[in-house]
Amino acid sequence: MFIQEPNYRDAFFVVESVCVSWFIVELLLRFISCPSKRSFCRDIMNIFDVLAIVPFFVTLATMQVRTPSQL
């Protein structure tokens, strides 16, 4: 199986990182400004927002953990 090493200077990676960062900031600002944190966390749309962010960090973490000796 061919596993490509991560290229952090790739334009698509940079654009994805900027978009995810913007999305996280927006989500945190909405969370901070909401009157009820409990209802915010239970809202299905906010759960979808968090689930949309998680795969980016899972992919980033697996790229960081993987070393050439494991290939």
Sequence and secondary structure as in RCSB ss.txt:
>XXXX:A:sequence
MFIQEPNYRDAFFVVESVCVSWFIVELLLRFISCPSKRSFCRDIMNIFDVLAIVPFFVTLATMQVRTPSQL
>XXXX:A:secstr
       TT HHHHHHHHHHHHHHHHHHHHHHH S HHHHHH HHHHHHHHHHHHHHHHHHHHHH  GGG 
